[in-house]
Amino acid sequence: MDTVITARLILRPLIERDAPAYADIRYHPEVARWLPASAGGDPVDNAARTIAYFAQCWASDGHGPWGLFLKEGDEEGKLIGHGGLRVIPEFDGQTEILYALHPEAWGKGYATELGRVSLRYGFERRGLPSIFAITKPDNHASQAVMTRLGMTYRKRVTYKDIDAVWFEIERGGPEPGRSAAL
């Protein structure tokens, strides 16, 4: 499991002690509205199970979601979200880039920063042929991130009973983080 440091973030796999902070993000109403419904029960227990699942992704696939931690400033070390790559069996084992950030972190470019690193990691370190992302059709902010990453809208799909739009980028396509127009 790799840790990556960007200009403003430390990306590292989440661990069990991150569960309370992760639950605060995952179950925040403004975040949860964009994600598949989660199991009922205690949010911290559910977050711990999700973290264990992410660790399983790293072990089985060589990549998985990271926790996004602020690198510096007054809130250095604060968990602000998760994101990275994971294999989705429901889509023939293709690899998805995903991200979910606390609303206080929205609009600051963190998802794009994470996305650029994730795409490079997937293409250069893992040799993936393509990477996709999905979101709800009305999540225009997430679609804007996908577009900034050089991803292109391909189709509509259903995932976990959610209508979603599918964006994709292929290895050898636009450099991750640069649109085809640049």
RANORFEN-V898823 format. One record per residue. PHI is phi in whole degrees, 0 to 359 (NA if undefined). Layout:
phi
PHI
PHI
This chain:
phi
NA
265
253
233
247
252
301
233
229
249
255
218
302
290
234
306
291
279
304
298
292
295
299
299
278
301
258
295
305
286
272
301
296
263
252
302
301
255
297
290
105
291
302
292
297
297
297
297
294
296
299
296
297
300
297
296
302
300
292
273
248
80
204
184
290
259
274
257
242
295
276
206
95
299
251
309
86
286
286
243
166
222
176
147
240
204
280
246
302
296
244
55
73
289
259
254
263
225
199
210
238
299
307
295
263
290
75
246
84
294
296
293
300
298
300
299
296
297
296
300
301
296
280
276
271
256
67
291
283
203
221
242
218
231
203
293
303
265
270
292
295
294
296
295
298
302
295
299
279
89
280
238
298
242
189
256
221
244
225
51
65
246
290
218
258
247
247
210
221
254
300
87
281
304
304
310
97
236
285
299
283
279
